[in-house]
Amino acid sequence: MTHFRFSDAARLLGVSDDTVRRWVRAGQLEAGEDAAGRKVVDGAELAAFARRQAVKSSEEDRTAESADPTEIGRSARNRFVGLVTEVVADGVMAQVEVQCGPHRVVSLMSAEAVRELGLKPGELAVTVVKATQVIVETPRGDR
């Protein structure tokens, strides 16, 4: 299973390393140690925690962004690094959810692509959004 060091977990969740340490001390997030004795969080545990945090309103600092680990140049500029939180697949199609900091990105793809990419909860993923349309919404109010 994939494990993340506290600094990596913090970047993926859009918080500071200290916040991750506080969550661990408070028992909100489970941590262990890797072979080198460094504190790490299991990927599946981190994905479940990210999902729980996304539905809560939090006063934590969520301004940090995760760096794209692929280092591949693309024309698409909307790239979000996150953790796979859920995969629902049938024989042909699949729905993959990725928690990218406070944002939840959902992608529909073939079940074959899910298998080839090894997508499962707790795995690191980069979502790339390229669209030909942009929809702008405004809050309803007095006009």
C-alpha positions in Angstrom: 0.0 0.0 0.0 1.1 3.6 -0.7 2.3 5.6 2.3 2.8 9.4 2.5 5.2 11.3 4.7 3.6 14.0 6.8 4.9 16.8 4.5 3.4 15.0 1.4 0.1 14.4 3.2 0.0 18.1 4.2 0.5 19.2 0.6 -2.1 16.8 -0.7 -4.6 18.1 1.9 -3.6 21.8 1.5 -2.5 22.3 5.1 0.7 22.7 7.0 2.9 19.8 8.3 2.0 21.0 11.8 -1.7 20.6 11.1 -1.1 17.0 10.1 0.9 16.4 13.3 -1.9 17.9 15.4 -4.5 15.7 13.7 -2.3 12.6 14.5 -1.8 13.7 18.1 -5.5 14.3 18.5 -6.3 10.8 17.1 -8.1 12.2 14.0 -5.6 10.6 11.6 -3.7 7.4 12.1 0.1 7.3 11.5 2.8 4.7 11.5 6.5 4.6 10.6 8.3 3.6 7.4 11.4 1.3 7.3 13.6 4.4 7.9 11.6 5.3 11.1 9.9 8.4 9.5 6.3 9.1 10.4 3.9 8.2 7.5 0.2 7.9 6.8 -1.3 5.0 4.9 -2.7 6.1 1.6 -6.1 4.6 2.1 -6.4 6.2 5.6 -5.4 9.5 4.2 -7.9 9.2 1.4 -10.7 8.4 3.9 -9.6 11.3 6.1 -9.5 13.7 3.1 -13.0 12.8 2.2 -14.2 13.4 5.8 -12.4 16.7 5.9 -13.9 17.9 2.6 -17.4 17.7 3.9 -16.6 19.6 7.1 -16.3 23.4 7.2 -12.8 24.0 8.6 -10.8 27.0 9.6 -7.5 25.2 8.7 -5.2 26.8 6.1 -6.0 25.2 2.8 -4.0 27.5 0.5 -1.0 25.3 -0.2 -1.1 23.3 -3.5 0.5 20.0 -4.2 3.2 20.0 -6.8 2.5 17.9 -9.9 4.8 14.9 -9.5 4.7 13.9 -13.2 6.8 16.8 -14.5 5.2 16.3 -17.9 4.5 19.4 -20.1 0.9 19.6 -21.4 -1.3 22.2 -23.0 -3.9 21.7 -20.3 -3.3 24.1 -17.4 -5.9 22.9 -15.0 -4.0 20.1 -13.2 -4.9 19.0 -9.7 -2.8 16.6 -7.6 -4.8 14.5 -5.1 -5.7 11.2 -3.6 -8.0 8.7 -5.1 -10.9 8.4 -2.6 -13.3 6.0 -4.4 -13.5 3.8 -7.4 -16.8 2.3 -8.6 -16.4 0.1 -11.6 -18.5 -2.4 -13.5 -17.5 -4.5 -16.5 -17.0 -1.6 -18.9 -17.1 1.8 -17.2 -15.8 3.3 -13.9 -16.3 6.4 -11.8 -13.1 7.6 -10.0 -13.2 10.3 -7.3 -10.0 12.2 -6.4 -9.8 14.6 -3.5 -7.5 17.5 -4.5 -7.1 19.6 -1.4 -10.6 20.9 -0.7 -11.8 20.0 -4.2 -13.4 16.7 -5.2 -12.9 15.8 -8.9 -14.9 13.0 -10.4 -13.9 11.3 -13.7 -15.7 8.7 -15.8 -13.4 6.4 -17.7 -13.2 2.8 -18.9 -12.8 0.1 -16.3 -9.8 -1.1 -18.3 -8.1 2.3 -17.8 -8.7 2.0 -14.0 -7.0 -1.4 -14.0 -4.1 -0.2 -16.2 -3.5 2.9 -14.0 -3.8 0.9 -10.8 -6.4 3.4 -9.5 -7.6 2.5 -6.0 -8.4 4.5 -2.8 -5.2 5.9 -1.3 -3.2 6.2 -4.6 -1.7 9.5 -5.7 -3.2 10.8 -8.9 -3.0 13.9 -11.1 -6.3 15.0 -12.6 -6.1 17.1 -15.8 -9.2 19.1 -16.8 -9.4 20.3 -20.4 -12.8 21.7 -21.5 -14.1 23.6 -24.5 -16.8 25.3 -22.4 -16.7 27.3 -19.2 -19.9 27.9 -17.2 -20.0 31.0 -15.0 -22.5 31.1 -12.1 -23.4 33.9 -9.8 -25.2 33.6 -6.4 -28.8 34.5 -6.4 -29.7 37.7 -4.6 -31.2 41.1 -5.1 -30.6 42.2 -8.7 
